[in-house]
Amino acid sequence: MAFIREKFEPQPVESEEMKGVSMQILIGEEEGAPNYIMRRFSVEAGGYSAHHSHDYEHMVFILSGKGTLFASDDKFRLAGGTSLLVEANEIHQFRADRGEALDFLCTIPRK
């Protein structure tokens, strides 16, 4: 059965390793997704995610804003319309530019 979510209601992600990050699971186990979880993140201007890695890949689509992805020893500029793949076990961090928030979708496998 199809599932539709029409509202973005982010919740702050509380961590000393992050600044200004909110997240909402848009589609996951509770919505009946058997294989993947789709999440939406909002990183306030000047904010950043933790510098971390996972044992799974994730696919990201930048909805709006500008920022930088730090991945392994590289850095990549991000803007609305950018798609990217973060490989399993790759150390990475998202940073929003000082002047605007960074909003993106992130899809991960359901474990």
C-alpha distances in whole Angstrom, upper triangle without the diagonal:
4,7,10,13,16,19,21,23,25,27,30,30,33,36,39,38,36,37,35,32,28,25,21,18,16,13,14,13,13,10,8,10,12,15,16,16,17,20,22,26,28,32,35,38,40,37,36,34,35,37,35,33,30,30,27,27,25,24,25,25,27,26,30,33,36,36,37,35,38,37,39,43,41,40,38,38,34,33,31,29,30,28,29,28,30,31,30,34,35,36,35,35,34,36,36,39,42,41,37,34,32,28,26,22,22,20,21,20,18,21
4,7,10,13,16,18,20,22,24,28,28,32,34,37,36,34,35,32,29,26,22,19,16,13,11,13,13,13,9,9,10,13,15,15,15,15,17,19,23,25,29,32,34,37,34,33,31,33,35,33,32,29,29,26,25,23,22,22,22,24,23,26,30,32,33,34,33,35,35,37,41,39,37,35,35,31,30,27,25,27,25,26,26,28,29,29,32,33,35,33,33,31,34,33,36,38,38,34,31,29,25,22,19,20,18,19,19,18,21
4,7,10,13,15,17,19,21,24,25,28,31,34,33,31,31,29,26,23,19,16,13,10,8,10,12,10,7,8,9,13,15,14,13,12,15,16,20,22,26,28,31,34,31,31,29,31,33,31,30,27,28,25,24,22,21,21,20,22,21,24,27,30,31,32,31,34,33,36,39,37,36,33,33,29,28,25,24,25,24,25,25,27,28,28,31,32,33,31,30,29,31,30,33,36,35,31,28,26,22,20,17,18,16,18,18,17,20
4,6,10,12,14,16,19,23,24,27,30,33,32,30,30,27,24,21,18,14,13,9,9,12,14,13,9,11,12,16,17,15,14,12,14,14,18,20,24,26,29,32,29,29,27,30,32,31,30,28,29,26,25,22,20,20,19,20,18,21,25,28,29,30,29,32,32,36,38,36,35,32,31,28,26,23,22,24,23,24,25,26,28,29,32,32,33,30,30,27,29,28,31,33,32,28,25,23,20,18,16,17,16,19,19,19,22
4,6,8,10,13,16,19,21,24,27,30,29,27,27,24,21,17,15,11,10,7,8,11,14,12,9,13,13,17,18,16,13,11,12,12,15,17,21,23,26,28,26,26,25,27,30,29,28,27,28,25,24,21,20,19,18,19,16,19,22,25,26,28,28,31,31,34,37,35,33,31,29,26,24,21,21,23,22,23,24,25,28,28,30,30,31,29,27,25,27,26,28,30,29,25,22,21,17,16,14,16,15,18,19,19,22
4,7,10,13,16,19,21,25,28,31,30,27,26,23,21,17,15,12,12,9,11,15,18,16,13,16,17,21,21,19,16,14,14,13,15,16,20,22,25,28,26,26,25,28,31,30,30,29,31,28,26,23,21,20,18,18,16,18,21,24,26,28,28,31,32,35,38,36,33,31,29,25,23,20,20,23,22,24,26,27,30,30,33,32,32,30,28,25,27,25,27,29,27,24,21,20,16,16,15,17,18,20,22,22,25
4,6,9,13,16,18,22,25,28,27,24,23,20,18,14,13,10,11,9,12,15,18,16,14,18,18,22,22,20,17,14,13,11,13,14,18,19,22,25,23,23,23,26,29,29,29,28,30,27,26,23,21,19,18,18,15,17,19,23,24,26,26,30,31,34,36,34,32,30,28,24,23,20,21,23,22,24,26,26,29,30,32,31,31,28,26,24,24,23,25,26,25,21,18,18,14,15,14,17,18,20,23,22,25
4,6,10,13,15,18,21,24,24,20,20,16,14,11,9,7,9,8,12,14,18,16,15,18,18,22,22,19,15,12,10,8,10,10,14,15,18,21,19,20,19,22,25,25,26,25,27,25,24,20,19,17,16,15,13,14,16,20,21,23,23,26,27,31,33,31,29,27,25,21,20,17,19,20,20,22,23,24,27,27,29,28,28,25,23,20,21,19,22,23,22,18,15,15,11,12,11,14,16,18,21,21,24
4,7,10,13,16,19,22,22,19,18,15,13,9,8,6,9,9,13,15,18,16,15,19,19,23,23,20,16,14,11,9,10,11,14,15,18,21,19,19,19,21,25,25,26,25,27,26,25,22,21,19,18,18,16,17,18,21,22,24,24,27,28,31,34,32,30,28,27,23,22,20,22,23,23,24,25,25,28,28,29,29,28,25,23,20,21,20,22,23,23,19,16,16,13,14,14,16,17,19,22,21,24
4,7,9,12,15,18,18,15,15,12,9,5,5,5,8,10,13,15,18,17,17,20,20,23,22,19,15,13,10,8,8,8,11,12,16,18,15,16,15,17,21,21,22,22,25,23,23,19,19,17,17,16,15,16,17,19,19,21,21,23,25,28,30,29,27,25,24,21,20,19,21,21,21,22,23,22,25,25,26,26,24,22,19,17,18,17,20,20,20,17,14,13,11,12,12,14,16,18,20,20,22
4,6,9,13,16,16,14,13,11,9,5,5,6,10,12,15,16,18,17,18,21,21,24,23,20,16,15,11,10,9,10,11,13,17,18,15,15,14,16,20,20,22,21,24,23,23,20,21,19,19,19,18,18,19,21,21,22,22,24,25,28,30,30,27,27,26,23,23,22,24,24,24,24,24,23,26,25,26,25,24,22,19,18,18,18,21,21,22,19,15,15,14,14,15,15,17,18,21,20,22
4,6,9,12,13,10,10,7,6,4,6,9,12,15,18,18,21,20,21,24,23,26,25,22,18,17,13,12,10,9,10,11,14,15,12,13,12,14,17,18,20,20,24,23,23,21,21,19,20,19,19,19,18,20,19,20,20,22,23,26,28,28,25,25,24,22,22,22,24,24,24,24,24,23,25,25,25,24,22,20,17,16,16,16,19,19,20,17,14,14,14,15,16,16,19,19,22,22,23
4,6,10,10,8,9,8,6,5,7,10,12,15,18,18,20,20,21,24,23,25,24,21,17,16,13,12,10,10,10,12,15,15,12,11,9,10,14,15,17,17,20,20,20,18,20,18,19,19,19,19,19,20,19,19,19,20,21,23,26,25,23,24,23,21,22,22,24,23,23,22,22,20,22,22,21,21,19,17,15,14,15,15,19,19,21,19,15,15,14,15,15,15,17,17,20,20,21
4,7,9,8,9,9,8,9,10,13,15,19,21,21,22,22,24,27,26,27,26,24,20,20,16,16,13,13,13,14,17,16,13,12,11,11,15,15,18,18,22,22,23,21,23,21,23,22,23,23,22,22,21,21,20,21,22,24,26,27,25,26,26,24,25,25,27,26,26,25,25,22,24,24,22,22,20,18,16,16,16,17,20,20,22,21,18,18,18,18,19,18,20,20,23,22,23
4,5,5,8,10,9,11,13,16,18,21,23,22,24,24,26,28,27,29,27,24,21,21,18,17,15,15,13,15,17,16,12,11,9,8,12,12,15,17,20,21,22,21,22,21,23,22,24,23,22,22,20,20,19,19,20,22,24,24,23,24,24,23,25,26,28,26,26,24,24,21,23,22,20,20,17,16,14,15,15,17,20,20,22,21,18,18,19,19,20,19,21,20,23,23,23
4,6,8,11,11,14,16,19,21,24,27,26,28,28,30,32,31,32,30,27,24,24,21,20,17,17,15,15,17,15,12,11,10,9,11,13,16,18,22,23,24,23,25,23,25,24,25,25,23,23,20,20,19,18,20,21,23,24,23,24,24,24,26,27,29,28,28,26,25,23,24,23,21,21,17,16,14,15,15,17,19,19,22,21,19,19,20,21,22,21,24,23,26,26,26
4,7,10,10,13,15,18,20,23,25,25,27,28,29,31,29,30,28,26,23,22,19,19,16,16,13,15,16,14,11,8,7,5,7,9,13,15,19,20,21,20,22,20,23,22,23,23,21,20,18,17,16,15,16,17,19,20,19,21,21,21,23,25,27,25,24,23,22,19,21,20,18,17,14,13,10,12,12,15,17,18,21,20,18,17,19,19,20,19,21,21,23,24,24
4,7,7,10,12,16,18,21,23,23,25,26,27,30,28,29,27,24,21,20,17,16,12,12,9,11,13,11,7,6,5,5,8,11,14,16,20,20,20,19,20,18,20,19,20,20,18,17,15,15,14,14,16,18,20,20,18,19,19,18,20,22,24,22,22,21,21,18,21,20,19,18,15,13,10,10,10,12,15,15,18,17,14,14,15,16,18,17,20,20,23,23,24
4,6,9,12,16,19,21,24,25,27,28,29,31,30,31,30,26,23,21,18,16,12,11,8,8,10,8,5,5,7,8,11,14,17,19,23,23,23,21,22,19,20,18,19,18,16,16,14,15,15,15,18,20,22,21,19,20,19,18,19,21,23,22,23,22,23,20,23,23,22,21,18,15,12,11,9,10,13,12,15,14,12,12,14,16,18,18,21,22,25,26,27
4,7,10,14,17,19,22,23,26,26,27,29,28,30,29,25,22,20,16,14,10,8,6,5,8,8,5,7,8,11,14,16,19,21,24,24,23,21,21,19,19,17,17,16,14,15,14,15,16,17,20,22,24,23,20,20,19,17,18,19,22,21,22,22,23,21,24,25,24,22,20,17,13,11,10,9,12,12,13,12,9,10,12,14,16,17,20,21,25,25,27
4,7,11,14,16,19,20,22,23,23,26,24,27,25,22,18,16,13,11,7,6,5,7,10,10,7,7,7,10,13,14,17,18,21,21,20,18,18,15,16,15,15,15,14,15,13,15,15,16,18,21,23,22,20,19,19,16,17,18,20,19,20,19,20,18,21,22,21,20,18,15,12,10,10,10,13,14,15,13,10,10,10,11,13,13,17,18,21,22,23
4,7,11,13,16,17,20,20,20,23,22,24,23,20,16,14,10,8,6,5,6,8,12,13,10,10,10,12,16,17,18,19,22,21,21,18,18,15,16,15,14,15,15,16,16,17,17,19,21,24,26,25,22,22,21,18,18,18,20,20,20,20,21,19,22,23,23,22,20,17,15,13,13,13,16,17,17,15,11,11,10,11,12,13,16,17,20,20,22
4,7,9,12,13,16,16,16,19,18,21,20,16,12,11,7,6,4,6,9,11,15,16,13,13,11,13,17,16,17,17,20,19,18,15,15,14,14,14,14,15,16,17,17,18,17,19,20,23,26,25,23,22,21,18,19,18,19,19,18,18,19,18,21,21,21,21,20,17,15,13,15,15,18,19,20,17,13,12,10,10,10,10,12,14,17,17,19
4,6,9,10,13,13,13,16,15,18,18,14,11,9,6,5,7,9,12,15,18,20,17,16,14,17,20,19,20,19,21,19,19,16,16,14,15,15,14,16,18,20,20,21,20,22,23,26,29,28,26,24,24,21,20,19,20,20,19,19,20,19,22,22,23,23,22,20,18,16,18,18,21,23,23,20,16,14,11,11,10,10,12,13,16,15,18
4,6,7,10,10,10,12,11,14,14,11,7,6,4,6,9,12,15,18,21,23,20,19,16,18,21,19,19,17,19,17,17,14,14,14,15,16,16,18,20,22,22,23,21,23,23,26,29,28,26,25,25,22,22,20,20,20,19,19,19,19,21,20,22,22,22,20,19,18,20,20,24,26,26,23,19,17,14,12,10,9,10,11,13,12,15
4,7,10,10,8,11,10,14,14,11,8,6,5,7,10,13,16,19,22,24,22,21,19,21,23,22,22,20,22,19,18,15,15,14,14,15,14,17,20,22,22,24,22,25,25,28,31,29,28,26,25,22,21,19,19,20,18,19,19,20,22,22,24,24,24,22,21,20,22,21,25,27,26,23,19,17,14,12,9,10,10,12,14,13,17
4,7,8,6,8,7,10,11,8,6,5,7,10,13,16,20,23,26,27,25,23,21,23,25,23,22,20,21,18,17,15,14,15,15,17,17,20,23,25,25,26,24,26,26,29,32,30,29,27,27,24,24,21,21,21,19,19,19,20,21,21,24,24,25,23,23,22,24,24,28,30,30,26,23,20,17,14,11,11,9,11,12,11,14
4,6,5,6,5,8,8,7,4,6,8,12,15,18,21,24,27,29,26,24,21,22,24,22,21,18,18,16,16,14,15,16,17,20,19,23,25,27,26,27,25,27,26,28,32,31,30,28,29,26,26,24,23,23,21,21,19,20,21,20,22,23,24,23,23,22,25,26,29,31,32,28,25,22,19,16,13,12,10,10,10,8,11
4,5,5,5,7,8,8,7,10,12,15,18,21,24,27,31,32,29,27,24,24,26,24,22,19,19,17,18,17,18,19,21,23,23,26,29,30,30,30,28,29,28,30,34,33,33,31,32,29,29,28,27,27,24,24,22,22,23,21,23,25,26,25,26,25,28,29,33,35,35,32,28,26,23,20,17,15,13,12,11,8,10
4,5,7,10,12,12,10,12,13,16,19,22,25,27,31,32,29,28,25,26,28,26,25,22,23,21,21,20,20,21,22,24,24,27,29,31,31,32,30,32,31,33,36,36,35,34,34,31,31,29,28,28,26,26,25,25,26,25,27,28,29,28,28,27,29,30,33,35,36,32,28,26,23,21,18,17,15,15,14,12,14
4,6,9,11,11,10,11,12,15,18,21,25,27,31,32,29,28,26,27,29,27,26,23,24,21,21,19,19,20,21,23,22,25,28,30,30,31,29,32,31,33,37,36,34,33,33,30,29,27,26,27,24,25,24,25,26,25,27,29,29,28,28,27,29,29,33,35,35,31,28,26,22,20,17,16,14,15,15,12,15
4,6,9,10,10,12,14,17,21,24,27,30,33,35,32,30,28,29,30,28,26,23,23,21,21,19,20,21,22,25,24,28,30,32,32,33,31,33,32,34,37,36,35,34,34,31,31,29,27,28,25,25,24,25,25,24,27,29,30,29,29,29,31,32,35,37,38,34,30,28,24,22,18,18,15,15,14,11,14
4,6,6,7,9,12,16,19,22,25,29,32,33,30,28,25,26,28,26,24,20,20,17,17,16,16,18,19,22,22,25,28,30,30,30,28,30,28,30,34,33,32,31,31,28,28,26,25,25,22,22,21,21,22,21,24,25,27,26,26,26,29,29,33,35,36,32,29,26,22,20,16,15,12,11,10,8,11
4,6,9,12,15,18,21,25,28,31,34,35,32,30,27,27,28,26,23,20,19,16,17,16,17,19,21,24,25,28,31,32,32,31,29,30,29,30,34,33,33,32,33,30,30,28,27,26,23,23,21,21,21,20,23,25,27,26,27,27,31,32,35,38,38,35,31,28,25,22,18,16,13,12,9,7,10
4,7,10,14,17,20,24,26,30,32,33,30,28,25,25,26,23,20,17,16,13,13,13,14,16,18,22,23,26,29,30,29,29,26,27,25,27,30,30,30,28,30,27,28,26,25,24,20,20,17,18,18,17,20,21,24,23,25,25,28,29,33,36,36,33,30,26,23,20,16,14,10,9,6,5,8
4,7,10,13,16,20,22,26,29,29,26,24,21,22,23,20,18,15,15,11,11,10,11,13,15,18,19,23,25,26,25,25,22,24,22,24,28,27,27,25,26,24,24,23,21,20,17,17,15,15,16,15,18,19,21,20,21,21,24,26,29,32,32,29,26,23,20,16,13,10,7,6,4,5,8
4,6,10,13,17,19,23,25,27,23,21,18,19,21,19,17,14,15,12,12,10,11,12,14,16,17,20,23,24,23,23,21,23,22,24,27,26,26,24,25,22,23,21,20,20,17,16,15,15,16,16,18,19,20,19,19,19,22,23,26,29,30,26,23,20,17,14,10,8,6,5,6,6,9
4,7,10,14,16,20,23,24,21,20,17,19,21,19,18,16,17,14,13,10,9,10,11,13,14,17,19,21,21,21,19,21,21,24,27,25,24,22,22,19,19,18,17,17,14,14,14,15,17,17,19,19,20,19,18,17,20,20,24,26,27,23,20,17,13,10,7,6,4,7,9,10,13
4,7,10,13,16,19,21,18,16,14,16,18,17,17,15,17,15,14,11,10,9,11,12,12,15,17,19,18,19,17,20,20,23,26,24,23,21,21,18,18,16,17,16,15,15,15,15,17,17,19,19,19,17,16,15,17,17,21,23,24,20,17,14,11,8,6,5,6,8,11,12,15
4,7,10,13,16,18,15,15,13,16,18,18,18,17,20,18,16,13,12,9,10,10,9,12,14,16,16,17,16,19,20,23,25,24,22,20,19,16,15,14,15,15,14,15,15,16,19,19,21,20,20,17,16,13,15,15,18,20,20,17,13,11,7,6,4,6,9,11,15,15,18
4,7,10,13,14,12,11,10,13,15,16,17,17,20,18,17,13,13,10,10,10,10,11,12,13,13,14,14,16,18,21,23,22,19,18,17,14,14,13,15,15,14,15,16,15,18,19,20,19,18,15,13,10,12,11,15,17,17,14,10,8,6,5,6,7,11,13,16,17,20
4,6,9,12,9,10,10,14,16,17,19,20,23,21,20,16,16,13,12,10,10,9,10,12,12,14,14,17,19,22,24,22,20,18,17,14,13,13,15,15,16,16,18,18,21,22,23,21,20,16,14,11,11,9,12,14,14,11,7,6,4,7,9,11,14,17,20,21,24
4,7,8,6,6,8,11,14,16,18,19,23,22,20,17,17,14,14,11,12,11,9,10,9,11,12,15,17,20,22,20,17,16,15,13,13,13,16,16,17,17,18,18,21,22,22,20,18,15,11,8,8,6,9,11,12,9,6,5,6,9,12,13,16,18,22,23,25
4,6,5,8,10,14,16,19,21,23,26,26,24,21,21,17,17,14,14,12,10,11,10,13,15,17,20,23,24,22,19,18,16,14,14,15,18,18,20,20,22,21,25,26,26,24,21,18,14,11,9,7,9,8,9,7,4,7,9,12,15,16,20,22,26,27,29
4,5,9,12,15,17,20,23,25,28,27,26,23,22,19,18,15,15,12,9,9,9,12,14,16,20,23,23,21,18,17,15,13,13,15,18,18,20,21,23,22,26,27,27,24,22,18,15,12,9,5,6,5,6,4,4,7,10,13,17,19,22,24,28,30,32
4,7,11,13,15,18,21,24,27,27,25,23,23,19,19,16,17,15,11,10,9,11,13,14,18,21,21,19,16,16,14,14,15,17,20,19,21,21,23,21,25,26,25,23,20,17,13,10,7,5,5,4,7,8,8,9,13,15,19,20,23,25,29,30,32
4,7,10,12,15,18,21,24,24,23,20,20,17,18,15,16,15,12,11,10,11,12,13,17,19,20,19,16,16,15,14,15,17,20,19,20,20,21,19,23,24,23,21,18,15,11,9,6,6,8,8,10,10,8,9,11,14,17,17,21,22,26,27,28
4,7,9,12,15,17,21,20,19,17,18,15,16,14,16,15,13,12,9,9,10,11,13,16,17,16,14,14,14,13,15,17,19,18,18,17,18,16,19,20,19,17,14,11,7,6,4,6,9,10,13,12,10,9,12,13,15,15,18,19,23,24,25
4,7,9,11,13,17,17,16,15,16,14,16,14,16,16,15,14,11,11,10,10,12,15,17,16,14,15,15,14,16,18,20,18,18,16,16,14,17,17,16,14,12,9,6,5,7,9,12,14,17,15,12,11,12,12,14,13,16,16,19,21,22
4,6,9,12,15,16,16,15,17,16,18,18,20,20,19,18,14,13,11,11,12,13,16,16,15,16,17,17,19,21,23,20,20,18,17,14,16,16,14,13,10,8,6,8,9,12,16,17,20,19,16,15,16,15,17,15,17,17,20,21,21
4,7,11,14,15,15,15,17,16,19,18,21,21,20,18,15,13,10,8,9,10,12,13,13,15,17,17,20,22,23,20,20,17,16,13,14,14,12,10,7,6,5,8,10,14,16,18,21,20,18,16,18,17,18,16,18,17,20,22,22
4,7,11,12,13,13,16,16,19,19,22,23,22,20,17,15,12,10,10,10,13,14,15,16,18,18,21,23,24,21,20,17,15,11,12,11,9,8,5,6,7,10,13,16,19,21,24,23,20,18,19,17,18,15,16,15,17,19,18
4,7,9,9,11,14,15,18,19,22,24,23,22,19,16,13,11,10,10,13,15,15,17,19,19,22,23,24,21,19,15,13,9,9,7,5,5,5,6,9,12,15,19,22,24,27,25,22,20,20,18,17,14,15,13,14,16,16
4,5,7,9,13,14,18,20,23,24,25,24,21,19,15,15,12,13,16,17,18,19,21,21,23,24,24,21,19,16,13,9,9,6,5,7,8,9,12,14,18,21,24,27,29,27,24,21,20,18,17,13,13,10,11,13,12
4,7,10,14,16,20,22,25,27,28,27,24,22,18,17,15,14,18,19,21,21,24,23,26,27,26,23,20,17,14,11,9,5,5,8,10,12,15,18,21,24,27,30,32,30,27,24,23,21,19,15,14,11,10,12,11
4,7,10,13,17,19,22,25,26,25,23,21,17,17,14,15,19,19,20,20,23,21,24,24,23,20,17,14,11,9,7,4,7,9,12,13,15,17,21,23,27,29,31,29,26,23,21,18,16,12,11,7,7,10,9
4,7,10,14,16,19,22,23,22,20,18,15,15,13,14,17,17,18,17,20,18,21,21,20,17,14,11,7,6,4,4,8,8,11,11,14,15,19,21,24,28,29,27,24,20,19,16,14,10,9,7,8,11,12
4,7,10,13,16,18,20,19,18,16,13,15,13,15,18,17,17,16,18,16,18,18,17,14,11,8,6,5,7,8,10,10,12,11,13,13,17,19,22,25,26,24,21,17,16,12,10,7,6,5,7,11,13
4,7,10,13,16,17,17,17,16,13,15,13,16,19,17,17,15,16,14,15,15,13,11,8,6,5,6,9,11,14,13,14,13,14,13,17,18,21,24,25,22,19,16,14,10,8,6,5,7,10,13,15
4,7,9,12,14,14,13,13,11,14,13,16,19,17,15,13,13,11,12,11,10,8,6,5,6,8,11,13,16,14,15,12,12,11,14,15,17,21,21,18,16,12,10,7,6,4,6,9,12,15,18
4,6,9,12,12,13,13,12,15,16,19,21,19,16,14,13,10,9,8,7,6,5,7,9,11,15,17,19,17,18,15,15,12,15,14,17,20,20,17,15,11,9,6,5,7,9,12,15,18,21
4,6,8,9,10,11,11,15,16,19,21,18,15,12,11,7,6,5,6,5,6,9,12,13,17,19,21,19,19,15,14,11,12,11,13,17,16,13,11,8,6,4,6,9,12,15,19,21,24
4,7,10,12,14,14,18,19,23,25,22,19,16,14,10,8,5,6,8,9,12,15,17,20,23,24,22,22,19,17,14,14,13,14,17,16,13,11,8,5,5,7,10,13,17,20,22,25
4,7,10,13,14,18,20,24,25,22,18,15,13,9,6,4,7,9,12,14,17,19,22,25,26,24,23,19,17,13,13,10,12,14,13,9,8,6,5,7,10,13,17,20,23,25,28
4,7,10,13,16,19,22,23,20,17,14,11,8,6,6,10,10,13,15,18,19,23,25,26,23,22,18,16,12,11,8,8,10,9,6,5,4,6,9,12,15,19,22,25,27,30
4,7,10,13,16,20,20,17,13,11,8,5,4,7,10,10,13,14,17,18,21,24,25,22,20,16,14,10,9,6,6,9,9,7,7,6,9,10,14,16,19,22,26,28,30
4,7,10,13,16,17,14,10,9,6,5,7,10,12,11,13,13,16,16,19,22,22,19,17,13,11,7,5,4,5,9,10,8,8,6,10,11,14,15,19,21,25,27,29
4,6,9,13,13,10,7,6,5,5,9,12,14,11,13,12,14,13,17,19,19,15,14,10,8,6,5,7,7,11,13,12,12,9,12,12,15,15,19,20,24,26,28
4,6,10,11,8,6,5,7,7,10,13,14,11,11,10,11,10,13,15,15,12,10,7,6,5,6,9,11,14,16,15,14,11,13,12,14,13,16,17,20,23,25
4,7,7,6,4,7,9,10,14,17,18,15,15,12,12,10,13,15,14,10,8,5,5,6,8,11,13,16,18,18,17,14,16,15,17,16,18,19,22,24,25
4,6,5,6,8,11,12,16,19,19,15,14,11,10,8,9,11,10,7,6,4,7,9,11,15,16,20,22,21,20,17,18,16,17,15,17,17,20,22,23
4,6,8,11,14,16,20,22,22,19,18,14,13,10,10,11,10,6,5,6,9,12,14,18,20,22,25,24,23,20,22,20,21,18,20,19,21,24,24
4,7,10,14,16,20,23,23,20,19,16,15,13,13,15,13,10,9,9,11,14,15,18,19,22,25,25,24,21,23,22,23,21,23,22,25,28,28
4,7,10,13,17,20,20,16,16,13,14,12,13,16,15,11,10,9,11,12,13,16,17,20,22,22,22,19,21,20,21,20,22,22,24,27,28
4,7,10,13,17,17,14,14,12,13,12,14,17,16,13,11,9,9,10,10,13,13,17,19,19,18,16,18,17,19,18,21,21,24,27,28
4,6,10,13,14,10,11,10,12,12,14,18,18,14,14,11,11,10,10,12,12,16,18,17,17,14,16,15,17,17,19,20,23,27,28
4,7,11,12,9,11,11,14,14,17,20,21,17,16,13,12,10,10,10,10,14,14,14,14,12,14,14,16,17,20,22,25,28,30
4,7,9,6,9,9,12,13,17,20,21,18,17,14,12,9,9,9,10,13,14,12,12,9,10,10,13,14,17,19,23,26,28
4,6,6,9,11,15,16,20,23,24,21,20,17,15,12,12,10,10,14,13,11,11,8,9,10,13,15,18,21,24,27,29
4,6,9,12,15,17,21,24,25,23,22,19,17,14,14,12,13,16,14,12,11,9,8,8,11,14,17,20,23,26,29
4,7,10,14,16,20,23,25,22,23,20,19,16,16,15,16,19,18,15,15,12,11,10,11,13,15,19,22,25,28
4,7,10,13,16,19,21,19,19,16,16,13,14,14,15,19,18,16,15,12,11,9,11,12,14,17,20,23,26
4,7,10,13,16,19,17,18,15,15,13,16,16,18,21,21,19,17,13,12,10,10,10,11,14,17,20,23
4,7,10,13,15,13,14,12,13,12,15,16,18,22,22,20,18,14,14,11,11,10,11,13,15,19,21
4,6,9,12,10,12,11,13,13,16,18,20,24,25,23,21,17,16,13,12,10,10,10,13,16,18
4,7,9,7,9,8,10,11,15,17,20,23,25,23,20,17,16,13,13,10,10,10,12,16,17
4,6,6,9,9,13,14,18,21,23,27,28,26,24,21,20,17,16,13,12,11,12,16,16
4,6,9,10,14,16,20,22,25,28,31,29,26,23,22,19,17,14,13,10,11,14,13
4,6,9,13,15,19,22,25,28,30,29,26,23,23,20,19,16,16,13,14,16,15
4,6,10,13,16,19,22,25,27,26,24,21,21,19,18,15,16,14,16,18,18
4,7,11,14,17,20,22,25,24,22,19,20,18,19,16,17,16,18,20,20
4,7,10,14,16,19,22,20,18,16,17,15,16,13,15,15,17,20,20
4,7,10,13,15,18,17,15,13,14,13,15,13,16,16,19,21,22
4,7,10,13,15,13,11,9,10,10,12,12,15,16,19,22,23
4,6,9,12,11,9,8,11,12,15,15,18,19,23,25,27
4,6,8,7,6,5,9,11,14,15,19,21,25,27,28
4,6,6,7,8,12,14,17,19,23,24,28,30,32
4,6,8,10,14,17,20,22,25,27,31,33,35
4,7,10,13,17,20,22,26,28,32,34,36
4,7,10,13,17,19,23,25,29,31,33
4,6,10,14,16,20,22,26,27,30
4,7,10,12,16,19,23,24,27
4,7,10,14,16,20,22,24
4,6,10,13,17,19,21
4,7,10,14,15,18
4,7,10,12,15
4,7,9,12
4,6,9
4,6
4
